[in-house]
Amino acid sequence: MTEIKKTLAILKVRWPEVVLIIGAGLLIIISSRLLTALRPKSIRTVSLVIPFLSVLFLLIQTLLRCGFLRTVYLECSKRQSLLVLLRTGMRFLWRMFVLHLIYSLPFMLSFLLLSKLVYKYIIPSNTMSPHIVFLFNTLYPVCISLALIKLILLIPALIIVLGCTVFDSFKLFRRYKLSDAKELVLLYFANIAIGLLGSILSHCFWGATCSTAQSQYILRTGFFLVTYFINLMIAVMAVRFVASQNLVFDNHEPSNDLNFEDLQKYTNRNYKE
């Protein structure tokens, strides 16, 4: 568990930035909850403002997260200011947006197609129950996460470390073996299991055992904080793993990062610290 301990040490030293990143993610959830709660009231101004806030929080959270991961690679445990994180993250914003489209569009299309096939030919409509729908909606993303584990773990890390394009990262990720990052894979599996447990508890127990909606929100918020922190650990470990492989890549792009280092050569100094 050596790498996990080193990652926790980095996050502990840079806790103000971790709080900012997780807080931005929490604001996204809160704004979406508000939109759902206020939608029946048909408040035109609110219905326009809240989606705008959600997009704004998502933008800020993406910039902070990318800037944080990049500076973890460049500066390891050295704390950075909010402006540095935003400025550094700006360089990767468009690439992460493209990557999100590449991931999400095929997933949504396959999910819709498979759900129609399952509900039409495998599960008769007269036997349909909320539990069956819940199981399908929950297990399908889990199966996709397990099937695409290498892509999910390494592609964002390659973009952050090498500064390469999304399409170049798909060419490079084959050079890596996840068997060399056993702790990273183990934590990834643990995060999936925790998320699955949270979905099951939310569906089967929390709604019945919690006497008030406020109690449910507190439990779900706590679960989000835990899973998002683990997710950030996974991202940091993936960046450090990619950086340790000493891959040489020439992207013909000048560096605008903190220390203006040559992006064509990568060492494992941060990974071994």
Disulfide bonds with the S-S distance in Angstrom:
none
